[in-house]
Structures are given as C-alpha cells and as structure tokens.
Amino acid sequence: MNILAWIVLGLIAGAIAKMIYPGQQGGNIISTILLGIVGAFIGGSIYTLLTTGTLALTSAGFSIGGLIVSVIGAIICLWLYYTFTRRAY
C-alpha cells in the first residue's frame, strides 16, 4: 500500500478510534494519523496471527475490512498507551 493510502487510512481509523474510545484524548491531526497507522499495523499483525498462525508485521489493506481491523488496532493502541502512562497518585 502506498504512503498516501496509509495516511488516509490512518486518519480515518484514528478518528473513529478516538470517537469510540471513552474519555478525552488530546492531540492534533498528525497524532490521529499516526495513531491510525500504528493501529493498522497492530490490527493487521493480529489478524495475520489469528488467520495464519504466524506472527508477521503486516498492515491492513485499504478496504472496509482493513478499516475495521485498523480501528480495532488503534483502540488497542490507545488502551495500551493509557494503561502504561496512567499516573499513580
């Protein structure tokens, strides 16, 4: 997939994940795109692991299924970020 498609998929997936994930997420459009791109890689890798049984760093394709996998990956990425950066008072 070319870089422009990754940016578009990342923007869409990151924005949807931020709408779905509870709480207030800060960040600008660049962080939303990066969240979606990382989510595409996380979701694509998990999908490949579940379907083929091998762990490989792959990206989700630019399709409806790829968007769904990317959104799930972006939600996982948000959850991991807020889990590890939570401050103990």
C-alpha positions as CSV (number, residue, x, y, z in Angstrom):
1,M,0.0,0.0,0.0
2,N,1.4,3.4,-0.9
3,I,2.1,6.1,1.7
4,L,-0.9,8.3,0.7
5,A,-3.3,5.4,1.3
6,W,-1.6,4.8,4.7
7,I,-2.2,8.4,5.6
8,V,-5.8,8.4,4.5
9,L,-6.5,5.0,6.3
10,G,-4.6,6.3,9.3
11,L,-6.7,9.5,9.5
12,I,-10.0,7.7,9.2
13,A,-9.1,4.8,11.6
14,G,-7.5,7.1,14.2
15,A,-10.5,9.5,14.1
16,I,-13.0,6.6,14.5
17,A,-10.9,5.1,17.3
18,K,-10.8,8.4,19.2
19,M,-14.6,8.7,18.9
20,I,-15.2,5.1,20.1
21,Y,-12.6,5.1,23.0
22,P,-14.1,6.5,26.2
23,G,-12.6,9.6,27.7
24,Q,-10.9,12.7,26.4
25,Q,-8.0,12.2,24.0
26,G,-5.9,15.2,23.1
27,G,-3.8,15.5,20.1
28,N,-3.8,17.1,16.7
29,I,-4.4,15.7,13.2
30,I,-0.8,14.3,13.0
31,S,-1.2,12.3,16.2
32,T,-4.5,11.0,14.9
33,I,-2.9,9.9,11.6
34,L,0.0,8.2,13.5
35,L,-2.4,6.5,15.8
36,G,-4.3,5.1,12.8
37,I,-1.2,4.0,11.0
38,V,0.1,2.2,14.2
39,G,-3.3,0.8,14.6
40,A,-3.3,-0.6,11.1
41,F,0.0,-2.4,11.8
42,I,-1.2,-3.7,15.2
43,G,-4.6,-4.8,13.7
44,G,-3.0,-6.3,10.6
45,S,-0.5,-8.2,12.6
46,I,-3.1,-9.6,15.0
47,Y,-5.4,-10.5,12.0
48,T,-2.5,-12.3,10.4
49,L,-1.7,-14.2,13.6
50,L,-5.3,-15.3,14.0
51,T,-5.8,-16.4,10.4
52,T,-2.5,-18.0,9.6
53,G,-0.9,-18.8,12.9
54,T,2.3,-16.8,12.2
55,L,3.3,-13.5,13.7
56,A,4.3,-11.1,11.0
57,L,4.4,-7.3,10.9
58,T,1.8,-6.5,8.2
59,S,-0.5,-3.6,7.6
60,A,-4.2,-3.8,7.0
61,G,-5.3,-3.2,3.4
62,F,-7.4,-0.2,2.2
63,S,-10.8,-1.8,2.3
64,I,-13.8,-2.0,4.6
65,G,-12.3,-5.0,6.4
66,G,-8.9,-3.3,6.6
67,L,-10.6,-0.2,8.1
68,I,-12.3,-2.3,10.8
69,V,-9.0,-4.1,11.6
70,S,-7.2,-0.7,11.7
71,V,-9.8,0.8,14.1
72,I,-9.6,-2.2,16.4
73,G,-5.8,-1.9,16.3
74,A,-6.0,1.8,17.1
75,I,-8.3,1.2,20.0
76,I,-5.8,-1.4,21.3
77,C,-3.0,1.2,20.8
78,L,-5.0,3.8,22.8
79,W,-5.7,1.3,25.6
80,L,-2.0,0.4,25.8
81,Y,-0.9,4.0,25.9
82,Y,-3.3,5.0,28.6
83,T,-2.6,1.8,30.6
84,F,1.2,2.4,30.7
85,T,1.1,6.2,31.1
86,R,-1.5,6.3,33.9
87,R,-0.1,8.1,36.9
88,A,-0.4,6.7,40.4
89,Y,-1.4,9.2,43.0
